[in-house]
Amino acid sequence: MNPVTAFSSRINVRLRDRSERWRRRSDAVSARLSGWRTPHRTRLLVRTYLGSLALGTVISVIQVFWPPVMFAWLLFTVISLANWTMLRTVINIRDVAPEEELDEYELEVLRTWQVTAYGWLVILAMVTSTFMIILGASDIGSLDRWMYTGGLFTLLGVLAAVAMPTIAYATTFGPVPPDRTTDPTSEPSTEPSTDSAAPQLPDNDQRST
């Protein structure tokens, strides 16, 4: 077996393992936060998460001029992590679902935003690298404060990028009903059950009753 074939085989094994892990995790969260699995509350989670990123940005700017404000970063961390966890729970972590678990439209939406997030991360990596190079070549005394500030903004950029597919799924498809075990596109049967041994009434009689 040549190296390319061996590498491809290893990737396929990892993908199968990943699919199994996703199914176990999805089943584990499918009954959680049932009260939050409504369109209104899902939108509230999205807005709160975006608001936490805005709060983190404000804190990162202010700490340049007033370092004690960094204590407020704890508030940002609690809000963002709580909302991130809740948002992914109400959509049953379908933002990272294997392809075979998604329909064509779901896959199209996620792939679009995953590509967008990847482009965002590439730009962020280039900006961060350039900042570090310029900072290292500058003679401005202590670099600790500037490196810390750069790290904060990089973290905010990463949190915004990785949330793109999650927010896209939540706003496009809404929350997943708790304990969904059937195809969400299937309609429940509305036809009354009939006993084969019982006589059948004519159509007009059925409508009148």
C-alpha positions in Angstrom: 0.0 0.0 0.0 1.5 3.3 -1.1 1.5 6.3 1.4 -1.3 8.1 -0.3 -3.6 5.1 -0.2 -2.7 4.4 3.4 -3.4 8.1 4.3 -6.8 8.0 2.6 -7.7 4.8 4.3 -6.8 6.3 7.7 -8.9 9.4 6.9 -11.9 7.2 6.1 -11.5 5.3 9.4 -11.4 8.6 11.3 -14.5 9.9 9.4 -16.4 6.7 10.4 -15.3 7.1 14.0 -16.3 10.8 13.9 -19.7 9.9 12.6 -20.3 7.4 15.4 -19.1 9.9 18.0 -21.5 12.6 16.6 -24.5 10.2 16.7 -23.8 9.4 20.4 -23.4 13.0 21.3 -26.5 14.0 19.3 -28.5 11.4 21.1 -27.2 12.5 24.4 -28.3 16.1 23.9 -31.5 15.5 22.1 -33.7 15.7 25.2 -31.9 18.6 26.9 -33.1 22.2 27.1 -36.6 21.3 25.7 -38.0 24.6 26.9 -35.4 26.5 24.8 -36.2 24.7 21.6 -38.4 27.4 20.2 -37.7 29.8 17.3 -38.0 32.8 19.7 -35.6 31.5 22.3 -33.2 30.3 19.7 -33.0 33.8 18.2 -32.5 35.1 21.7 -29.5 32.8 22.1 -28.0 34.0 18.8 -28.4 37.6 19.8 -27.0 37.1 23.2 -23.9 35.3 21.8 -23.3 38.1 19.3 -23.8 40.6 22.1 -21.2 38.8 24.2 -18.7 39.1 21.3 -19.5 42.8 21.2 -18.9 43.1 24.9 -15.6 41.3 24.6 -14.5 43.7 21.9 -15.4 46.7 24.0 -13.4 45.2 26.9 -10.4 44.5 24.7 -10.4 48.1 23.5 -10.8 49.7 27.0 -8.2 47.6 28.6 -5.6 49.2 26.3 -6.1 52.4 28.2 -7.4 51.1 31.6 -6.0 47.6 32.4 -8.3 46.9 35.4 -11.3 46.5 33.1 -9.9 43.1 32.2 -11.7 41.7 35.2 -14.9 42.1 33.1 -13.5 39.4 30.8 -14.8 36.8 33.2 -18.3 38.1 32.5 -17.7 37.8 28.8 -16.4 34.3 29.2 -19.4 33.0 31.2 -21.9 34.6 28.8 -20.3 33.4 25.6 -19.6 29.8 26.8 -23.1 29.4 28.2 -24.8 30.7 25.1 -22.5 28.7 22.8 -23.3 25.5 24.6 -27.0 26.1 24.7 -27.2 27.1 21.1 -25.5 24.0 19.9 -27.6 21.9 22.2 -31.0 23.1 20.8 -29.9 22.3 17.2 -28.5 18.8 18.4 -25.0 19.9 17.2 -26.1 19.5 13.6 -23.6 22.2 12.7 -21.0 19.5 12.7 -23.2 16.6 11.6 -21.8 14.0 9.0 -23.0 14.5 5.5 -25.2 11.4 5.5 -27.2 13.0 8.4 -28.0 16.1 6.4 -30.4 16.8 3.5 -29.2 18.7 0.5 -30.3 22.1 1.7 -28.8 21.7 5.1 -25.6 20.6 3.6 -25.5 23.6 1.2 -26.1 26.1 3.9 -23.5 24.6 6.2 -20.9 24.2 3.5 -21.4 27.9 2.5 -20.8 29.1 6.0 -18.0 26.7 6.7 -16.1 28.0 3.6 -16.8 31.6 4.8 -15.5 30.8 8.3 -12.4 29.1 6.8 -11.7 32.3 4.8 -12.2 34.4 7.9 -9.7 32.3 9.8 -7.1 32.4 7.0 -7.4 36.3 7.0 -7.2 36.3 10.8 -4.1 34.2 10.8 -2.4 36.5 8.3 -3.3 39.6 10.2 -2.1 38.1 13.5 1.1 36.9 11.9 1.8 40.3 10.4 1.0 42.0 13.8 3.4 39.7 15.6 6.2 40.3 13.0 5.8 44.0 13.2 5.6 43.9 17.0 8.8 41.8 17.1 10.7 44.2 14.8 9.6 47.3 16.8 11.6 49.0 19.5 8.7 49.9 21.9 10.0 48.6 25.1 7.9 46.0 26.9 5.8 44.0 24.4 3.7 42.1 27.0 0.7 44.4 26.9 0.6 44.6 23.1 0.9 40.8 22.8 -1.9 40.4 25.3 -4.1 42.8 23.4 -3.3 41.0 20.1 -4.2 37.7 21.7 -7.6 39.0 22.9 -8.6 40.2 19.5 -7.4 37.0 17.9 -9.5 35.0 20.3 -12.6 37.2 19.5 -12.0 36.6 15.8 -11.8 32.8 16.3 -15.0 32.8 18.4 -16.8 34.7 15.7 -15.6 32.5 12.9 -16.3 29.1 14.5 -19.8 30.3 15.3 -20.8 31.1 11.7 -22.0 27.6 10.7 -23.8 27.2 14.1 -25.6 30.5 13.8 -26.4 29.9 10.1 -28.0 26.6 10.9 -30.0 27.9 13.9 -31.3 31.0 12.0 -32.1 29.0 8.8 -33.6 25.8 10.2 -34.4 26.7 13.8 -34.2 24.4 16.8 -34.5 20.6 16.6 -37.5 19.2 18.4 -36.6 17.2 21.5 -36.1 13.5 21.0 -36.6 13.7 17.3 -36.5 10.1 16.1 -38.3 10.4 12.8 -37.6 12.3 9.6 -38.6 16.0 10.2 -39.9 16.3 6.7 -42.4 13.5 7.0 -46.0 14.4 7.8 -47.9 12.6 10.5 -50.8 10.4 9.2 -54.2 12.0 9.6 -56.2 9.1 8.3 -58.3 7.4 11.0 -57.5 3.8 11.7 -60.2 1.3 10.7 -61.0 -2.1 11.8 -61.0 -4.5 8.9 -63.8 -6.5 10.5 -66.1 -3.5 10.9 -68.5 -2.4 8.2 -67.4 0.7 6.2 -69.7 3.7 6.1 -70.3 5.5 2.8 -68.3 8.6 2.2 -71.2 11.0 2.7 -71.9 9.4 6.1 -68.3 9.7 7.1 -68.2 13.4 6.3 -71.5 14.1 8.1 -70.2 12.4 11.3 
